[in-house]
Amino acid sequence: MTPRLAPLKQKLSGNYKRLLIALAAIVCLYAFYIAGISKNPPGFYLDESSIAYNAYLMARERGVSEAGVAWPLYVRSYTGVFSVYANPTYIYLLAVVYLFSPPSIFAARLLSATLGFAAALLLGVLAWHISKRRTIGIIVALIALLTPWLFEVSRLVFEVALYPLTLALFLLALWRAEQHKRWSWTDCALVALSLGLLTYTYTIGRLFAPLLALGLLVFARNRERLMDVLKTWLLFGLTLVPLLVFNRWHPGVLTERFYLISYIKPETTWSAIIPEFISHYFANLSPSSLLLVGDTNPRHHVAGMGSFLAPVLILSLLGIYLVLKYRWRESWWRFILYGLIISPVSASLTLDQFHTLRMIPYPVFLIVLTIPALQRLFEGRTMPAPSKKKAKKKALQADEPSEPLLSFFARRKALAVLLALTLLQALYFQYQFHMDGPQRGAAFDAGYRELYREALAQPERPIYLLDGMWGPAYIHAFWYATLDGRGTNDFIHLEYGQRPPPGALVISSEEKCANCQIILRRDQYLLYRAL
């Protein structure tokens, strides 16, 4: 080998070693992230069974859902009075998984955990691009992986499990576009398609994505950029055409559930809505809920601490301060603050307080806002120093302090303390999650499977499925029968209000039964013999 090629070989060898180390670290982190998903959460909640069952049917029946519709835009779940329309993106993604694997709860939970892990990595990539520091990218990715809010959502087989990843994709597409003087059609298309993905992935997206699209006006600094935003709106509008057509063909079905869970009704006046919204909005921003309590629904959050890590919130608040004081002229950071402000809007239209699923964009924007704080603690600036070629642009940073607010060692010490506290609180949460999480059997319908097995052990056939106060639990029997490979021929699902014949064996979600002999009760479900 010639002397000239020796440095090149050493460089390639060094890059290869770094790549192997990075891949090994990612694999180890992934193994940590998915640990325990087969047992925690316990059981499988009713909505999870519905999503998984429809995904499996669509994988095996050429796109046909439980309702008998081929390749539906919105997937009709349940029957009769319990019918709702699930968002399509996650279900189709899970259907792809079931094309290559047998139906299982583990595969579904693994998909959600993998989506959460990918979202954290993408947020790290975004931080790397913004800060131009690999170390900051790694820290932000680790913060996202350790954040209880995002971690717990990634355990659920719900559409929302995909939302942090779609939001990270949108922010990456927007950052890429913002680096160009003019947005090309490719830039506009990537931003518009990611907005479309946000719209169809989770119910809040029908409001949240248009609000994000409206916020793109902060990038319209001149006439040319205004045209770029208008092009993006045009392409985003095209992604909404299927939604508008579906709503025209099925009027009211997409808003029916909203009216059930909201204080807003068709007859409600604006004078009643506005003060109620303001009250809910500020209640959702409660520091107590964020740091101490979290979501009170045990399905969404393990009690004992809040949904967000306190040291990370300190970094986020420092980031907000730095953006307001030094980076307010930058369209990107104005948009991030705007995204943070609108994140609780969808959740504030419903009756629940601090509903972590409907507020899922909130922790993502808080994590993004740690980037300016990390830059300041690393460098004494809120953005990378300009290169010699960009010396002329240095005047644009005249609003930066001439001297760091803290000395170099003080800044590094403060950063080290915050990161150490973050790790300690995250470890405490992980301990609590793995100790207390498996005790949430009632919240995840863990008792239903025992009733199902006991019913199959009885000689009577068919087994009647009766829905009552606790919802359309028939879907559990269909899903578990699918897992067992036995099909649903052993079951008859009764219409709501219909009674089983005398002597029939019944699995019921009624609060109590009349004229019956109870065989087994688990949580809110009953197995009985009709008299």
N, C-alpha and C positions, 0 to 999 in steps of 0.2 A: 504494500500500500504506500502511495506517495505521501510525503509529509503534509501536502495540502489537504488531503482527504482525512487525515487523522483527527483534526478538530471537529470536522463534520460528523465523523463516526462517533466521537465522544458526545457530541450534542444530541445525536439521534438516540444513542444509548441512554443518556440522561433523561430525555423526553419519554422514552419507553418505560424506564423505571418509575418515573413520576406518574405515568398513566396507570401502570400496574398498581401502584400504591393507592391512587385515587379510586380505582375500581374496587380494590380490596376494602377500602374504607366505606364505599357506598354499599357494598354487599353486607358488611357488618352492621351498618346503620339500618339497612332494610330488614335484616334478621331481627334486630332489636325492635323495629317498628311494628312488625307483624306478629311478634311473640304473643301467644295466648289467645289469638283470635278464634280458635276453635271452641273455647270455653267462656270467653268474655268479650261481648255480652253473652249471657246464658239464654238459651231458648231462641226463639225467632218471633219477632212481633208480627202482628196481623198484616200490617202494610208491607213488611218485608216478604212475607209469604206470598202476597199478591204480586209484588214486583218480580220475585224469583219465578213464580209459577207462570206468569205471562211471558217472561223472558224465555223460559224453557219451551213453552208451547210455540212461540214464534221461531225458535231455533229449529225445532223438530217438525213443525207443521207449515213450513214455507211462509212464515210471516203471519200466520193466523193467530190472533189473540184469543183469550178466553171468551170474549164476546162474539167470536166468529168472524171478525173483520180482518181482512188481509192487509198487511203493511199500514196500519193506522198511523195517522200523524200524532194524535193523542190517544193513549191506550185506555179503553174503558175497563175499569176494575170493579169487581163486585157486581151484584145484580139488584134489580128492584130499587127499593128506597135507599139503598146504600151505595148506589152507583156514583163513582167519581171518575175523572179522567186524569190519568197519570201522564207526566211529561215524558217525552219519547227517548231522549238522548241516553240516559242511564240504562233504560230497559233494553234498548237495541245493543248497547255495549255489552251488557250481561248476556244477551242472546248470542253474541259472537263467542263469548267464553264458553257457553253451553254447546256451541257447535263442536268444540274440541274436547269437552270434558263431560262426564256424567253429571246429572243434577246433584247439587250438594250445597249445604249451607256454607261450608268452608270455602268453596270456590267463590261464592257471592261476597262473603266478608273479605276474602283475599283481594278481590277486585277493588272494593272500597278502600282498603288499606293501601293498596298500590297507587290508587289515584291520589290519596292524601300525601303519600310519599313523593310522588312525582310533582305535586303542587309545591311542596317545600323546596325541592331541588330547583324548580323553575324560578321561585322567588329568589333563591340564591343566585341564579344566573342573572336575573334582572338587577340585583344589587351589585353584582360584579360589573355589569355593563355600565351602570350609573356611576359607581365610585371609581372604576378602573383599578380596583384592588381585589385580588383573589381572596385575600383574608376576610374582607368584609362580606364577600359573597358567601364564604363558608359559614361565617357567624350568623348571617341572616337565614341561611338554610337550616342551620341547627336550631335557631330560635323558632322557626316555623315547625320543625319536627317536634320540638318540646312543648309547644303551646297547647295547653289542655283543650281549648276550644276546638282547634283543628284536629287534634289527635282523637278526641271523642267522636266527632262527626265522621271521621274516617273508619270508625268501627261499625257504622250503620249501613244497612242495605237500603238506603233511601236515595232519591235523586240528588239531594243536597250534597252527598259525598263527592260528586263530580264538580261542584260549583267552585271551590277554591282553585282547582286546576284550570277551569275555563276562564276565571277572572285573571289568573296569572298569565294565561295565553294572551288575553286581551291587552294587559299592561305591557307585555313584551312587544306585541304588534304595534302598540301606540308609541312606545319608546323608540322602536326602530324607525317609525315614520317621522318622529320628531327630530331625528338626527339629520334629516334631509331638508334642504332649503325649500324644496317643493315635494309634496307627497305624490309619488307616482301612482298609477292605477293599481299597481300591485300593493303598495302601501295602503291605499284606500280599501282595497278588497280584503286585505288581511284584517284590518280594523273592523270593517263592516261584518265580515264573516264571524269574527270572535264575538261581536255584539249579538249577532243572530244566535250563536251558540249559547250565550248567556240567557237569551230570551226563551229558548226551548228546553234548557236543562232543568230549571227549577221554577216554580210558580212565581216567585218574587221577580224573576227576570222580565216578566211582561210589563212591569213598571220600572224596575231598576235599569234595564238595558236602555230604554228610551231616555231615561234621565242622564245616563252616562253619555249617550249620543248628543243630548242637548249641551252637556258640559264641554263637548269638543269645541265650542265657540271660544273657549279661552285660548285656543291655538290660532284663532283667526286674527293674527296681528296685522295683517295687511290684506289687500284685495286678493292677492294670489292664494294666500292661505285660506281665506274665506271660501274661495272656489274649491280648494282641496276638501274642506269640511263639507261643503255642499255635495261634492262627488261621493264622499263617504256616506252621507245621509241617503243619497239616492240608492247606493248599493245596499245599505242596511234596510231601506224600505222594501227592496225586492225580496230580502229574506223574510219579511213579514207577510208577504202575499199568501203563503200557505196558511198561516194563522188566521188571516182575515177571511179566507175562503172557508176554512173549517168553522169559524164562528158564524158565518152566514148560513152554512148548512146545518149547524147545530146551535141555534141561538140560545144563549143563556147557560149552557152546560159548563163553560169555563169560569163563570162568575158565581155559580150556584154555591159552591163551598165557601167562597169569600164572604158571601152574605151570612153564612152560618157562623163564621168565626170572627166577624167584624162587628163593631158598633155602628157601622154604616149600613143603612138599609135603603132600598129604592126611594122611600118616602122621607129620608132624613134630610134636613135642611143644612145649608152651609153654616149657618149661625150655630148649629149644634155640633157640626163636624169639627170645625176649626179649633175651638178650645179643647175638645176631647183629644184631637190629634196632638196638640202642643203638650198636653199632660202626659200622654203616652210616650211621646218622643223623648222628653226629658227624663221620664222614668226609665226608659231603656238606656239612657246614658249614665245611670246611677253608678258611681264608683263602688258602692257596696255590692251591687250585683256583679260587677265586672271582676272585682278582686276578692270578695269574701264569700259570696253565696253561689253565684252562677245561676243557671237555669234550674228551677225547682222540680222540673220533670226528671225523675231518675232515669228515664230512657235516654235523655240527652246529656245528662251530667251526673257524675258521682259526687254526692254531697261531701262537704268537708273543707272546701276552699273554692275560690272563684274560678272563672273560666280563662283568665288571662294572668300571666306572671307579672308580679309587681315590679321587679327590676326592668322588665321589658317595657312596661308602661312608662317608667321614668325615661327610658331612651326615646320612646315615642313622643312624650311631652316635650323633651329637649329638642327633638326633631321638628316638632310643630313650631316651637319658639324660634329656632334657627331659620326655618322657612319664612315665617312672618317677618323676621327682622332683616334677613340678608338675602333670601332667595325669592322674594315675592315677585320679582320681575320675570322669573322663569315660568313659562306657561305650564311646563310639566308639573312643577310643584304646586302651582295653583290648582291644577286639575286633581292632583292627589288629595289636597285638602278638601276640594269639592266632593270627591268620591267618599271621603270619610264622613262628610256632613250628610250625604244622601243615603249612606249605608243603612241607618235605622228607619228610613221612611216607610218601607214596605211593612216592617214589623210593627210600626206605630199605628198602622191602620187596622190592626187586629186587637182582640181583647186581651191576649196574653201579654204579660210583662216580661221583658228580657227573654224572648223566645230565641234560643241560640241558632236554630236552623234558619229562621227568617232573617236573622241579623248576620248571616255568615260572611258577607263582604267586610264587615266592620273589623274583625281581627286582621284580615289581609291588608287593609289600608294602614292599620296601626303598625304592622310589621314593616311595611314599606317606609313608613315615616321614621323608623329607627336608622335608616341609611344616612341622612344628614348628621345625626348625632354620632354615629360611628365614625363618619369621616372627620368630624370635629375632634373627637377624642383620639383618633389616630394621627391626624395631620395638623390640627389647628385651623382647618378650613372646612367649609361645607361642600367643597367640590375640589377635584384634583388641581394641582398647580398647573398653569399653562406652560407648554413647551416653548422653546426659543422661537419656533416658527410661528407661534401664536402670541408672541409678545405684544403685538398690536392690540390684541383683544383684552389685555390685562386691565385696561381702563374700565372695562365693563364690570370688573370686580371691585371697583373702588369702594363699594359699600361693605366689603369684608373688613373686619378689624385688622389694623396694621400689626397688632401683637395678639397672640393667642390669649384667650380669657384665662387659661391656666397654663402653668409651665408644662413642658414636655413630660416630665416625670409625674407631675400631679395628674395630668390627663390620662396617662397610661395606668396610673394607680387607680383612678376612678373607674376606668374601663374594666380593669381586672376585677375590682370589687363587684361591679354590677354583673359581670359575666359569671363570677363565682356564685353570687346570690341567685342568679338565674338557674344555674345548674342545681344548686341545693333545693330550691323550691320545685324545680321540675322533677328531681328525684323523689321528693316527698309526694308529689302528685302521682308519680308512677307507682310508688309503694301503695298509696291509697287506692288507686284505680285497680291494681291487681289483687288487692286484698278485699275491697268492698264491691268492686264491679261484678264479680260472679254471684253476689247476693241479691241481684236485681231480678230474680226469676219472675216475679209477678208482673213487673213492668214489661218483660219480653215474652209473656205468654208461655213460660217454660212448662207450666202444668198441663197445657193442652196435649202435649205429646203423650204424657202418661195416660190421660183419658182415652186418647186415640188407641194406644196399645191395649188398654184394658177392654175397650169396645171390640177390638178384633179378636180378643180372647174369648168373647162370649159367642154362643152358638147362633144367635139370631142374625138373620140377613133379610133384607138390607138394613144398614144402619142409617137412621135418619139424622139429618143435620138441620138444626133449628136455630135461627138467628134471633137474638133478643136485645136486651139493653146494652150488652157489651160488644155489639157490632157483628159484622158478617164473618163470624169465625169459621164458617164452612170452608173458607179458603185454606185454612190450616189442614183440614182433613184431605183436601185435594192435593196439597203440596206434599204432605207426608206420605200419601199413597204414591205419589210420583217418585219420591225418594226411595220408597220400598220396591218400586218397579211393579206394583200391582194394579195400577190404573184406578179409576174412580167408580167402577161398576158395582162395588160393594156399598155405595152410598147413594142416598136420595136427598137432594137439597130441597127443603120445603120452601115455598113462597112465604114471604113475611106475613105473619098472622095466621098461616095455615097450621093446623094441629096434626100431630102424628096419630095413626090409628092405635087402638088399645093393644097392649102387648108389645109395641114397637120399642126397639132400643134406640135411644136418642142421645146425641151429643149436642149440648145446648149452650148458648151464651146468654140465656135468660138470667135475671137476678134470682129468681126462684121459680119452682115449677108447681103446678096444681095437678092433682090426680096422678101422682107419679111415685115410683119407688126409687129413691136415690141410691145409686150403686157407688159413685165416687164423686167427690167435689175437689177440685184443685183451683185455687185462686178464684177467678170469676167464672169458671166454667163448670158445667155439670154433665155427668153421665147418669142417665136414669132410664127406667122402664115405664112407659106410659100405661096407666091403668084405665 
